[in-house]
Amino acid sequence: MSNPSTAGAVPDELRRRLGVSDAVVIGLGSMIGAGIFAALAPAARAAGSGLLLGLALAAVVAYCNATSSARLAARYPASGGTYVYGRERLGDFWGYLAGWGFIVGKTASCAAMALTVGSYVWPGQAHVVAVAAVVTLTAVNYAGVQKSALLTRVIVVVVLAVLAAVVVAALTSGASDAARLDIGDDATLGGVLQAAGLLFFAFAGYARIATLGEEVRDPARTIPRAIPIALGITLAVYAIVAIAVLTVLGPQQLGDATAPLSDAVRDAGIGWLAPLVRVGAAVAALGSLLALILGVSRTTLAMARDRHLPHALAAVHPKFKVPHRAELVVGVVVAVLAATVDVRGAIGFSSFAVLVYYAVANASAFTLTAEEGRPARAIPVVGLAGCLALAFSLPVTSVVAGAVVVAVGVAAYGVRRRVAAGH
């Protein structure tokens, strides 16, 4: 098993150049992305008038995960996120399991975000646009993380402006009705849990901050500050937008909507805003895709350093100081998926794998001592229980697909250990 000092001793280290504001923006670009344009409808379909309860539950689990991740990231400021935390706190297998879940789940998320871009920009050629988006953003990441942070900042500003316009349009229209926020008989515990699982998928971007541990200045101070700030801003935005859309459409119409924010502004009598909302959705999906590719490549780098993946992927570009081989491989895999799968199939097992990743993060945080800056004991406990509950509340097809993917990863780990023991 390697340790933080071993990982940090690799000659080709990444350059520390991101401050708090850069890290917060990368987190916002990951969370305030396509999820807010797409997740509300299926969540409302599952929870009905209990949508806001689902949002609150997702936020509680996300807060616990964010706190655990922040404390661990400060202790282990190396690229890889929970792959590193699980390895150091629980053992090699658990770190590998987290890394496998992250790479597989988030690679599928990359494909889903790329296809979301395609469906908004050119519905008839969604796969072609999706592949073009992957190629373009892979090139941006290859040129250096600082350029990625700058582009993400622009995207976040555009998306927030569009969401603000939707909220103002919805809450000032004659179609709004606060009574639609009341919790009715259609809200069930199972439905609220499933909605929380779907909405949590949109919250999960704060992990991207932790996976940038080697590129953040003063990580012990920067990461614990950036994660809760990004999460708090995202929760506020999601809650305001959900309330605004619910007051116009109501839970049933929202659950049936294919483009809920566009429908909301049309029902509010401001149809001219709908095309701008479509542009905002495409830009948001691009922001999520940008940060996802960034995070997956860094975890790939960390796992390649420990030879869980081909060691050639651990190379860092001498000029751009980025894991260029890992980024290229991730870009190729995502492009192939974006050309061949559909959004529902990509997201089906992604949510399950991501929740496994965060379950390992919370278990790792539980082992921290007071001297190591552990959070209150209840936080990782609630986070771990919440991750498992949300994972198994997802649709059966998602649970089965996710479990199969995790099992494949476990089998690969076992084969690798046997081969290594044989030598």
C-alpha positions as a LaTeX table, in Angstrom:
\begin{tabular}{lrrr}
\hline
Residue & $x$ (\AA) & $y$ (\AA) & $z$ (\AA) \\
\hline
Met1 & 0.00 & 0.00 & 0.00 \\
Ser2 & 1.31 & 3.44 & $-0.84$ \\
Asn3 & 1.02 & 6.51 & 1.36 \\
Pro4 & 0.64 & 10.24 & 0.75 \\
Ser5 & 4.37 & 10.81 & 0.81 \\
Thr6 & 4.94 & 8.06 & $-1.73$ \\
Ala7 & 2.27 & 9.44 & $-4.03$ \\
Gly8 & 3.69 & 12.93 & $-3.67$ \\
Ala9 & 7.21 & 11.73 & $-4.47$ \\
Val10 & 6.37 & 11.07 & $-8.13$ \\
Pro11 & 8.76 & 13.24 & $-10.23$ \\
Asp12 & 6.04 & 14.52 & $-12.55$ \\
Glu13 & 3.88 & 16.40 & $-10.06$ \\
Leu14 & 1.06 & 18.70 & $-11.05$ \\
Arg15 & 1.35 & 22.45 & $-10.62$ \\
Arg16 & $-0.47$ & 24.11 & $-7.70$ \\
Arg17 & $-2.14$ & 27.19 & $-9.14$ \\
Leu18 & $-5.85$ & 27.14 & $-8.19$ \\
Gly19 & $-7.13$ & 29.36 & $-5.39$ \\
Val20 & $-10.40$ & 29.26 & $-3.40$ \\
Ser21 & $-12.42$ & 31.11 & $-6.03$ \\
Asp22 & $-11.15$ & 28.83 & $-8.82$ \\
Ala23 & $-11.99$ & 25.72 & $-6.80$ \\
Val24 & $-15.46$ & 27.05 & $-5.93$ \\
Val25 & $-16.18$ & 27.83 & $-9.58$ \\
Ile26 & $-15.09$ & 24.35 & $-10.68$ \\
Gly27 & $-17.46$ & 22.91 & $-8.06$ \\
Leu28 & $-20.29$ & 25.17 & $-9.19$ \\
Gly29 & $-19.65$ & 24.27 & $-12.81$ \\
Ser30 & $-20.05$ & 20.61 & $-11.84$ \\
Met31 & $-23.17$ & 21.01 & $-9.70$ \\
Ile32 & $-25.07$ & 23.88 & $-11.33$ \\
Gly33 & $-25.08$ & 22.09 & $-14.64$ \\
Ala34 & $-27.48$ & 20.05 & $-16.69$ \\
Gly35 & $-28.99$ & 18.53 & $-13.54$ \\
Ile36 & $-31.08$ & 21.58 & $-12.76$ \\
Phe37 & $-32.51$ & 21.54 & $-16.29$ \\
Ala38 & $-33.14$ & 17.79 & $-16.42$ \\
Ala39 & $-33.42$ & 16.27 & $-12.92$ \\
Leu40 & $-36.48$ & 18.16 & $-11.70$ \\
Ala41 & $-38.92$ & 16.34 & $-13.97$ \\
Pro42 & $-38.02$ & 12.72 & $-13.09$ \\
Ala43 & $-37.70$ & 13.70 & $-9.43$ \\
Ala44 & $-41.19$ & 15.25 & $-9.49$ \\
Arg45 & $-42.49$ & 12.14 & $-11.26$ \\
Ala46 & $-41.13$ & 10.01 & $-8.39$ \\
Ala47 & $-42.04$ & 12.23 & $-5.42$ \\
Gly48 & $-45.02$ & 14.25 & $-6.66$ \\
Ser49 & $-45.66$ & 17.09 & $-4.26$ \\
Gly50 & $-42.85$ & 15.74 & $-2.05$ \\
Leu51 & $-40.24$ & 17.07 & $-4.50$ \\
Leu52 & $-38.93$ & 19.69 & $-2.09$ \\
Leu53 & $-38.59$ & 17.04 & 0.63 \\
Gly54 & $-36.50$ & 15.00 & $-1.79$ \\
Leu55 & $-34.36$ & 18.05 & $-2.49$ \\
Ala56 & $-33.86$ & 18.63 & 1.24 \\
Leu57 & $-32.91$ & 14.99 & 1.81 \\
Ala58 & $-30.44$ & 15.05 & $-1.08$ \\
Ala59 & $-28.91$ & 18.22 & 0.38 \\
Val60 & $-28.46$ & 16.60 & 3.81 \\
Val61 & $-26.64$ & 13.63 & 2.32 \\
Ala62 & $-24.60$ & 15.93 & 0.09 \\
Tyr63 & $-23.64$ & 18.08 & 3.09 \\
Cys64 & $-22.41$ & 15.05 & 5.03 \\
Asn65 & $-20.46$ & 13.84 & 2.01 \\
Ala66 & $-19.03$ & 17.31 & 1.41 \\
Thr67 & $-17.88$ & 17.64 & 5.02 \\
Ser68 & $-16.29$ & 14.19 & 5.03 \\
Ser69 & $-14.63$ & 14.87 & 1.67 \\
Ala70 & $-13.32$ & 18.26 & 2.82 \\
Arg71 & $-11.70$ & 16.87 & 5.98 \\
Leu72 & $-10.14$ & 14.01 & 4.03 \\
Ala73 & $-8.95$ & 16.27 & 1.21 \\
Ala74 & $-7.19$ & 18.52 & 3.72 \\
Arg75 & $-5.46$ & 15.48 & 5.20 \\
Tyr76 & $-4.57$ & 13.92 & 1.82 \\
Pro77 & $-4.14$ & 16.73 & $-0.74$ \\
Ala78 & $-3.29$ & 14.47 & $-3.69$ \\
Ser79 & $-5.13$ & 13.86 & $-6.95$ \\
Gly80 & $-7.59$ & 10.98 & $-6.76$ \\
Gly81 & $-10.17$ & 12.03 & $-4.14$ \\
Thr82 & $-11.83$ & 9.10 & $-2.36$ \\
Tyr83 & $-9.57$ & 6.65 & $-4.19$ \\
Val84 & $-6.74$ & 8.05 & $-2.07$ \\
Tyr85 & $-8.83$ & 8.39 & 1.11 \\
Gly86 & $-10.17$ & 4.84 & 0.97 \\
Arg87 & $-6.72$ & 3.43 & 0.26 \\
Glu88 & $-5.09$ & 5.25 & 3.16 \\
Arg89 & $-7.86$ & 4.85 & 5.75 \\
Leu90 & $-9.53$ & 1.52 & 4.91 \\
Gly91 & $-7.09$ & $-0.40$ & 2.77 \\
Asp92 & $-6.06$ & $-0.91$ & $-0.84$ \\
Phe93 & $-9.27$ & $-2.69$ & $-1.89$ \\
Trp94 & $-11.63$ & 0.03 & $-0.66$ \\
Gly95 & $-9.60$ & 2.75 & $-2.32$ \\
Tyr96 & $-9.66$ & 0.78 & $-5.55$ \\
Leu97 & $-13.42$ & 0.23 & $-5.25$ \\
Ala98 & $-14.01$ & 3.95 & $-4.81$ \\
Gly99 & $-11.74$ & 4.80 & $-7.74$ \\
Trp100 & $-13.42$ & 2.22 & $-9.94$ \\
Gly101 & $-16.89$ & 3.49 & $-9.04$ \\
Phe102 & $-15.84$ & 7.08 & $-9.72$ \\
Ile103 & $-14.20$ & 6.42 & $-13.07$ \\
Val104 & $-16.96$ & 4.16 & $-14.40$ \\
Gly105 & $-19.82$ & 6.24 & $-13.00$ \\
Lys106 & $-18.44$ & 9.59 & $-14.05$ \\
Thr107 & $-17.37$ & 8.37 & $-17.48$ \\
Ala108 & $-21.01$ & 7.44 & $-18.02$ \\
Ser109 & $-22.00$ & 10.85 & $-16.67$ \\
Cys110 & $-19.68$ & 12.48 & $-19.21$ \\
Ala111 & $-21.50$ & 10.69 & $-22.00$ \\
Ala112 & $-24.87$ & 11.71 & $-20.56$ \\
Met113 & $-23.84$ & 15.36 & $-20.36$ \\
Ala114 & $-22.46$ & 15.30 & $-23.90$ \\
Leu115 & $-25.74$ & 13.84 & $-25.16$ \\
Thr116 & $-27.64$ & 16.51 & $-23.25$ \\
Val117 & $-25.66$ & 19.14 & $-25.16$ \\
Gly118 & $-26.56$ & 17.42 & $-28.41$ \\
Ser119 & $-30.25$ & 17.12 & $-27.62$ \\
Tyr120 & $-30.54$ & 20.86 & $-26.94$ \\
Val121 & $-28.25$ & 22.14 & $-29.71$ \\
Trp122 & $-29.32$ & 19.84 & $-32.57$ \\
Pro123 & $-31.84$ & 17.17 & $-31.54$ \\
Gly124 & $-31.68$ & 15.41 & $-34.91$ \\
Gln125 & $-27.91$ & 14.94 & $-34.66$ \\
Ala126 & $-27.47$ & 14.65 & $-30.90$ \\
His127 & $-24.76$ & 11.98 & $-31.09$ \\
Val128 & $-22.66$ & 13.95 & $-33.60$ \\
Val129 & $-22.82$ & 17.11 & $-31.48$ \\
Ala130 & $-22.05$ & 15.08 & $-28.35$ \\
Val131 & $-18.86$ & 13.66 & $-29.83$ \\
Ala132 & $-17.79$ & 17.11 & $-31.05$ \\
Ala133 & $-18.34$ & 18.51 & $-27.55$ \\
Val134 & $-16.20$ & 15.77 & $-25.99$ \\
Val135 & $-13.35$ & 16.34 & $-28.45$ \\
Thr136 & $-13.42$ & 20.11 & $-27.93$ \\
Leu137 & $-13.45$ & 20.01 & $-24.13$ \\
Thr138 & $-10.78$ & 17.31 & $-24.00$ \\
Ala139 & $-8.56$ & 19.69 & $-25.98$ \\
Val140 & $-9.34$ & 22.51 & $-23.51$ \\
Asn141 & $-8.37$ & 20.31 & $-20.55$ \\
Tyr142 & $-5.22$ & 19.14 & $-22.34$ \\
Ala143 & $-4.05$ & 22.75 & $-22.66$ \\
Gly144 & $-4.06$ & 23.19 & $-18.87$ \\
Val145 & $-6.38$ & 23.30 & $-15.87$ \\
Gln146 & $-6.16$ & 27.09 & $-15.57$ \\
Lys147 & $-7.84$ & 27.51 & $-18.95$ \\
Ser148 & $-10.47$ & 25.02 & $-17.79$ \\
Ala149 & $-11.15$ & 27.06 & $-14.65$ \\
Leu150 & $-11.50$ & 30.26 & $-16.71$ \\
Leu151 & $-13.95$ & 28.70 & $-19.15$ \\
Thr152 & $-15.92$ & 27.17 & $-16.28$ \\
Arg153 & $-16.23$ & 30.62 & $-14.67$ \\
Val154 & $-17.82$ & 32.00 & $-17.86$ \\
Ile155 & $-20.20$ & 29.05 & $-18.11$ \\
Val156 & $-21.34$ & 29.42 & $-14.49$ \\
Val157 & $-22.13$ & 33.11 & $-15.01$ \\
Val158 & $-24.20$ & 32.36 & $-18.13$ \\
Val159 & $-26.15$ & 29.55 & $-16.45$ \\
Leu160 & $-26.87$ & 31.59 & $-13.33$ \\
Ala161 & $-28.15$ & 34.45 & $-15.49$ \\
Val162 & $-30.53$ & 32.11 & $-17.33$ \\
Leu163 & $-31.77$ & 30.54 & $-14.08$ \\
Ala164 & $-32.34$ & 33.98 & $-12.57$ \\
Ala165 & $-34.46$ & 34.93 & $-15.59$ \\
Val166 & $-36.52$ & 31.74 & $-15.20$ \\
Val167 & $-37.11$ & 32.39 & $-11.50$ \\
Val168 & $-38.18$ & 36.03 & $-12.05$ \\
Ala169 & $-40.47$ & 35.02 & $-14.92$ \\
Ala170 & $-42.09$ & 32.24 & $-12.91$ \\
Leu171 & $-42.57$ & 34.06 & $-9.62$ \\
Thr172 & $-43.90$ & 37.30 & $-11.17$ \\
Ser173 & $-46.38$ & 35.66 & $-13.55$ \\
Gly174 & $-50.07$ & 35.30 & $-13.01$ \\
Ala175 & $-49.71$ & 31.54 & $-13.50$ \\
Ser176 & $-47.82$ & 31.03 & $-10.23$ \\
Asp177 & $-49.67$ & 29.44 & $-7.32$ \\
Ala178 & $-47.94$ & 28.93 & $-3.98$ \\
Ala179 & $-50.55$ & 26.29 & $-3.06$ \\
Arg180 & $-48.81$ & 23.91 & $-5.47$ \\
Leu181 & $-45.94$ & 23.67 & $-2.98$ \\
Asp182 & $-48.18$ & 21.89 & $-0.45$ \\
Ile183 & $-47.32$ & 18.25 & 0.25 \\
Gly184 & $-50.23$ & 16.06 & $-0.85$ \\
Asp185 & $-51.23$ & 12.41 & $-0.71$ \\
Asp186 & $-49.15$ & 11.60 & $-3.79$ \\
Ala187 & $-45.92$ & 11.97 & $-1.77$ \\
Thr188 & $-44.63$ & 8.61 & $-0.45$ \\
Leu189 & $-41.45$ & 7.73 & 1.42 \\
Gly190 & $-40.22$ & 5.57 & $-1.45$ \\
Gly191 & $-40.95$ & 8.32 & $-3.94$ \\
Val192 & $-39.17$ & 10.95 & $-1.86$ \\
Leu193 & $-36.12$ & 8.68 & $-1.47$ \\
Gln194 & $-36.00$ & 8.01 & $-5.22$ \\
Ala195 & $-36.32$ & 11.72 & $-5.95$ \\
Ala196 & $-33.49$ & 12.41 & $-3.52$ \\
Gly197 & $-31.33$ & 9.85 & $-5.32$ \\
Leu198 & $-32.04$ & 11.50 & $-8.67$ \\
Leu199 & $-31.41$ & 15.01 & $-7.35$ \\
Phe200 & $-28.25$ & 13.93 & $-5.54$ \\
Phe201 & $-26.82$ & 13.09 & $-8.96$ \\
Ala202 & $-26.90$ & 16.82 & $-9.71$ \\
Phe203 & $-25.31$ & 17.76 & $-6.35$ \\
Ala204 & $-22.32$ & 15.45 & $-6.69$ \\
Gly205 & $-19.94$ & 17.92 & $-8.35$ \\
Tyr206 & $-18.17$ & 19.01 & $-5.16$ \\
Ala207 & $-15.99$ & 15.88 & $-5.46$ \\
Arg208 & $-14.31$ & 17.56 & $-8.41$ \\
Ile209 & $-12.72$ & 19.99 & $-5.95$ \\
Ala210 & $-11.22$ & 17.17 & $-3.89$ \\
Thr211 & $-9.88$ & 15.37 & $-6.97$ \\
Leu212 & $-7.86$ & 18.51 & $-7.79$ \\
Gly213 & $-5.83$ & 18.16 & $-4.57$ \\
Glu214 & $-2.44$ & 18.48 & $-6.26$ \\
Glu215 & $-3.41$ & 21.58 & $-8.26$ \\
Val216 & $-4.81$ & 23.70 & $-5.40$ \\
Arg217 & $-2.72$ & 26.24 & $-3.51$ \\
Asp218 & $-2.64$ & 25.59 & 0.26 \\
Pro219 & $-5.03$ & 22.60 & 0.01 \\
Ala220 & $-5.43$ & 22.21 & 3.79 \\
Arg221 & $-7.09$ & 25.64 & 3.84 \\
Thr222 & $-8.51$ & 25.97 & 0.33 \\
Ile223 & $-10.41$ & 22.67 & $-0.08$ \\
Pro224 & $-12.36$ & 22.74 & 3.26 \\
Arg225 & $-13.45$ & 26.31 & 2.41 \\
Ala226 & $-14.30$ & 25.74 & $-1.24$ \\
Ile227 & $-16.48$ & 22.62 & $-0.87$ \\
Pro228 & $-19.13$ & 23.96 & 1.57 \\
Ile229 & $-19.24$ & 27.34 & $-0.22$ \\
Ala230 & $-19.92$ & 25.66 & $-3.58$ \\
Leu231 & $-22.47$ & 23.29 & $-2.05$ \\
Gly232 & $-24.32$ & 26.08 & $-0.20$ \\
Ile233 & $-24.62$ & 28.23 & $-3.32$ \\
Thr234 & $-25.84$ & 25.25 & $-5.34$ \\
Leu235 & $-28.47$ & 24.27 & $-2.76$ \\
Ala236 & $-29.83$ & 27.81 & $-2.68$ \\
Val237 & $-30.04$ & 27.96 & $-6.48$ \\
Tyr238 & $-31.71$ & 24.54 & $-6.76$ \\
Ala239 & $-34.27$ & 25.33 & $-4.07$ \\
Ile240 & $-35.23$ & 28.69 & $-5.59$ \\
Val241 & $-35.54$ & 27.25 & $-9.09$ \\
Ala242 & $-37.56$ & 24.23 & $-7.87$ \\
Ile243 & $-39.98$ & 26.47 & $-5.97$ \\
Ala244 & $-40.38$ & 28.79 & $-8.95$ \\
Val245 & $-41.08$ & 25.97 & $-11.43$ \\
Leu246 & $-43.45$ & 24.18 & $-9.03$ \\
Thr247 & $-45.54$ & 27.30 & $-8.49$ \\
Val248 & $-46.13$ & 27.55 & $-12.26$ \\
Leu249 & $-46.41$ & 23.93 & $-13.37$ \\
Gly250 & $-47.37$ & 22.05 & $-10.23$ \\
Pro251 & $-45.92$ & 18.60 & $-9.44$ \\
Gln252 & $-47.96$ & 16.59 & $-11.98$ \\
Gln253 & $-47.26$ & 18.81 & $-14.99$ \\
Leu254 & $-43.62$ & 19.14 & $-13.90$ \\
Gly255 & $-43.30$ & 15.36 & $-13.71$ \\
Asp256 & $-44.60$ & 15.00 & $-17.27$ \\
Ala257 & $-42.40$ & 17.76 & $-18.73$ \\
Thr258 & $-39.50$ & 16.94 & $-21.05$ \\
Ala259 & $-38.03$ & 20.43 & $-20.75$ \\
Pro260 & $-39.44$ & 21.71 & $-17.44$ \\
Leu261 & $-37.75$ & 25.11 & $-17.32$ \\
Ser262 & $-38.74$ & 25.92 & $-20.90$ \\
Asp263 & $-42.30$ & 24.82 & $-20.14$ \\
Ala264 & $-42.36$ & 26.98 & $-17.03$ \\
Val265 & $-41.44$ & 30.19 & $-18.86$ \\
Arg266 & $-43.96$ & 29.40 & $-21.62$ \\
Asp267 & $-46.74$ & 28.78 & $-19.08$ \\
Ala268 & $-45.72$ & 32.01 & $-17.38$ \\
Gly269 & $-46.52$ & 33.84 & $-20.62$ \\
Ile270 & $-42.93$ & 34.64 & $-21.55$ \\
Gly271 & $-42.41$ & 32.32 & $-24.50$ \\
Trp272 & $-39.60$ & 34.40 & $-25.99$ \\
Leu273 & $-37.41$ & 33.31 & $-23.08$ \\
Ala274 & $-37.70$ & 29.59 & $-23.94$ \\
Pro275 & $-34.93$ & 29.60 & $-26.62$ \\
Leu276 & $-32.60$ & 31.29 & $-24.16$ \\
Val277 & $-33.38$ & 28.58 & $-21.63$ \\
Arg278 & $-32.44$ & 25.95 & $-24.23$ \\
Val279 & $-29.12$ & 27.72 & $-24.80$ \\
Gly280 & $-28.60$ & 27.86 & $-21.03$ \\
Ala281 & $-29.25$ & 24.12 & $-20.75$ \\
Ala282 & $-26.67$ & 23.38 & $-23.45$ \\
Val283 & $-24.11$ & 25.68 & $-21.80$ \\
Ala284 & $-24.81$ & 24.08 & $-18.40$ \\
Ala285 & $-24.25$ & 20.60 & $-19.80$ \\
Leu286 & $-20.97$ & 21.78 & $-21.32$ \\
Gly287 & $-19.90$ & 23.08 & $-17.90$ \\
Ser288 & $-20.68$ & 19.74 & $-16.28$ \\
Leu289 & $-18.90$ & 17.83 & $-19.05$ \\
Leu290 & $-15.81$ & 20.04 & $-18.71$ \\
Ala291 & $-15.48$ & 19.44 & $-14.98$ \\
Leu292 & $-16.34$ & 15.73 & $-15.26$ \\
Ile293 & $-13.57$ & 15.06 & $-17.78$ \\
Leu294 & $-11.21$ & 16.98 & $-15.51$ \\
Gly295 & $-12.11$ & 14.90 & $-12.45$ \\
Val296 & $-12.12$ & 11.49 & $-14.15$ \\
Ser297 & $-8.68$ & 12.08 & $-15.66$ \\
Arg298 & $-7.22$ & 12.99 & $-12.22$ \\
Thr299 & $-8.57$ & 9.83 & $-10.60$ \\
Thr300 & $-7.25$ & 7.84 & $-13.55$ \\
Leu301 & $-3.85$ & 9.44 & $-12.92$ \\
Ala302 & $-3.90$ & 8.44 & $-9.24$ \\
Met303 & $-4.93$ & 4.84 & $-9.96$ \\
Ala304 & $-2.32$ & 4.56 & $-12.73$ \\
Arg305 & 0.39 & 5.72 & $-10.31$ \\
Asp306 & $-0.48$ & 2.75 & $-8.11$ \\
Arg307 & $-0.71$ & 0.44 & $-11.17$ \\
His308 & $-4.41$ & $-0.35$ & $-10.73$ \\
Leu309 & $-4.60$ & 1.02 & $-14.27$ \\
Pro310 & $-1.82$ & 0.98 & $-16.92$ \\
His311 & 1.13 & 2.93 & $-15.51$ \\
Ala312 & 1.58 & 4.81 & $-18.79$ \\
Leu313 & $-1.53$ & 6.82 & $-17.87$ \\
Ala314 & 0.37 & 8.39 & $-14.94$ \\
Ala315 & 2.44 & 10.59 & $-17.27$ \\
Val316 & 2.24 & 14.37 & $-16.74$ \\
His317 & 2.83 & 16.66 & $-19.73$ \\
Pro318 & 6.19 & 18.49 & $-19.35$ \\
Lys319 & 4.78 & 21.78 & $-20.66$ \\
Phe320 & 1.10 & 21.89 & $-19.68$ \\
Lys321 & 1.56 & 19.98 & $-16.39$ \\
Val322 & $-1.60$ & 17.93 & $-16.88$ \\
Pro323 & $-2.08$ & 14.12 & $-17.02$ \\
His324 & $-2.27$ & 14.24 & $-20.81$ \\
Arg325 & $-2.42$ & 10.51 & $-21.53$ \\
Ala326 & $-5.18$ & 9.96 & $-18.98$ \\
Glu327 & $-7.14$ & 12.88 & $-20.45$ \\
Leu328 & $-6.80$ & 11.55 & $-24.00$ \\
Val329 & $-7.90$ & 8.02 & $-23.02$ \\
Val330 & $-10.86$ & 9.35 & $-21.04$ \\
Gly331 & $-11.81$ & 11.59 & $-23.97$ \\
Val332 & $-11.72$ & 8.68 & $-26.43$ \\
Val333 & $-13.82$ & 6.40 & $-24.19$ \\
Val334 & $-16.40$ & 9.13 & $-23.55$ \\
Ala335 & $-16.58$ & 9.97 & $-27.26$ \\
Val336 & $-17.27$ & 6.32 & $-28.11$ \\
Leu337 & $-20.00$ & 6.12 & $-25.45$ \\
Ala338 & $-21.54$ & 9.40 & $-26.61$ \\
Ala339 & $-21.72$ & 8.03 & $-30.14$ \\
Thr340 & $-23.37$ & 4.74 & $-29.16$ \\
Val341 & $-25.50$ & 4.99 & $-25.97$ \\
Asp342 & $-28.56$ & 6.96 & $-24.87$ \\
Val343 & $-28.87$ & 9.30 & $-21.91$ \\
Arg344 & $-31.06$ & 6.99 & $-19.85$ \\
Gly345 & $-28.70$ & 4.05 & $-20.33$ \\
Ala346 & $-25.67$ & 6.15 & $-19.37$ \\
Ile347 & $-27.22$ & 7.52 & $-16.19$ \\
Gly348 & $-28.77$ & 4.18 & $-15.19$ \\
Phe349 & $-25.69$ & 2.74 & $-13.51$ \\
Ser350 & $-23.83$ & 6.03 & $-13.00$ \\
Ser351 & $-25.87$ & 7.11 & $-9.96$ \\
Phe352 & $-25.36$ & 3.79 & $-8.21$ \\
Ala353 & $-21.59$ & 3.85 & $-8.78$ \\
Val354 & $-21.29$ & 7.45 & $-7.58$ \\
Leu355 & $-23.13$ & 6.67 & $-4.35$ \\
Val356 & $-20.76$ & 3.74 & $-3.74$ \\
Tyr357 & $-17.89$ & 6.20 & $-4.14$ \\
Tyr358 & $-19.33$ & 8.54 & $-1.51$ \\
Ala359 & $-20.13$ & 5.66 & 0.84 \\
Val360 & $-16.41$ & 4.84 & 0.90 \\
Ala361 & $-15.64$ & 8.53 & 1.52 \\
Asn362 & $-17.86$ & 8.61 & 4.61 \\
Ala363 & $-16.47$ & 5.32 & 5.94 \\
Ser364 & $-12.97$ & 6.75 & 5.49 \\
Ala365 & $-13.84$ & 9.98 & 7.31 \\
Phe366 & $-15.21$ & 7.97 & 10.25 \\
Thr367 & $-11.69$ & 6.63 & 10.89 \\
Leu368 & $-10.11$ & 10.07 & 11.28 \\
Thr369 & $-8.94$ & 10.99 & 14.76 \\
Ala370 & $-9.56$ & 14.30 & 16.50 \\
Glu371 & $-5.94$ & 15.29 & 15.83 \\
Glu372 & $-6.50$ & 14.60 & 12.14 \\
Gly373 & $-9.47$ & 16.96 & 12.00 \\
Arg374 & $-12.31$ & 14.45 & 11.97 \\
Pro375 & $-15.86$ & 15.77 & 11.56 \\
Ala376 & $-18.55$ & 15.16 & 14.17 \\
Arg377 & $-19.15$ & 11.39 & 14.32 \\
Ala378 & $-22.76$ & 11.75 & 13.19 \\
Ile379 & $-21.76$ & 13.31 & 9.86 \\
Pro380 & $-20.01$ & 10.31 & 8.24 \\
Val381 & $-22.56$ & 7.93 & 9.80 \\
Val382 & $-25.51$ & 9.82 & 8.32 \\
Gly383 & $-23.62$ & 10.24 & 5.06 \\
Leu384 & $-22.85$ & 6.53 & 4.75 \\
Ala385 & $-26.40$ & 5.45 & 5.64 \\
Gly386 & $-27.82$ & 8.08 & 3.29 \\
Cys387 & $-25.66$ & 6.93 & 0.37 \\
Leu388 & $-26.74$ & 3.33 & 0.80 \\
Ala389 & $-30.41$ & 4.25 & 1.20 \\
Leu390 & $-30.43$ & 6.46 & $-1.90$ \\
Ala391 & $-28.48$ & 3.90 & $-3.94$ \\
Phe392 & $-30.97$ & 1.12 & $-3.27$ \\
Ser393 & $-33.99$ & 3.40 & $-3.73$ \\
Leu394 & $-33.06$ & 3.95 & $-7.39$ \\
Pro395 & $-35.04$ & 2.06 & $-10.07$ \\
Val396 & $-34.34$ & $-1.69$ & $-10.09$ \\
Thr397 & $-32.64$ & $-1.54$ & $-13.49$ \\
Ser398 & $-30.22$ & 1.08 & $-12.19$ \\
Val399 & $-29.41$ & $-0.95$ & $-9.07$ \\
Val400 & $-28.80$ & $-4.13$ & $-11.08$ \\
Ala401 & $-26.66$ & $-2.39$ & $-13.71$ \\
Gly402 & $-24.64$ & $-0.59$ & $-11.05$ \\
Ala403 & $-24.11$ & $-3.76$ & $-9.03$ \\
Val404 & $-22.89$ & $-5.62$ & $-12.13$ \\
Val405 & $-20.38$ & $-2.86$ & $-12.93$ \\
Val406 & $-19.09$ & $-2.86$ & $-9.34$ \\
Ala407 & $-18.80$ & $-6.67$ & $-9.45$ \\
Val408 & $-16.75$ & $-6.47$ & $-12.65$ \\
Gly409 & $-14.38$ & $-4.07$ & $-10.94$ \\
Val410 & $-14.04$ & $-6.34$ & $-7.90$ \\
Ala411 & $-13.29$ & $-9.30$ & $-10.17$ \\
Ala412 & $-10.62$ & $-7.32$ & $-12.02$ \\
Tyr413 & $-9.02$ & $-6.38$ & $-8.70$ \\
Gly414 & $-8.96$ & $-10.03$ & $-7.62$ \\
Val415 & $-7.35$ & $-11.14$ & $-10.89$ \\
Arg416 & $-4.69$ & $-8.44$ & $-10.60$ \\
Arg417 & $-3.85$ & $-9.47$ & $-7.03$ \\
Arg418 & $-3.53$ & $-13.13$ & $-8.04$ \\
Val419 & $-1.26$ & $-12.26$ & $-10.95$ \\
Ala420 & 0.90 & $-10.05$ & $-8.71$ \\
Ala421 & 1.11 & $-12.82$ & $-6.08$ \\
Gly422 & 2.14 & $-15.30$ & $-8.75$ \\
His423 & 5.18 & $-13.17$ & $-9.54$ \\
\hline
\end{tabular}
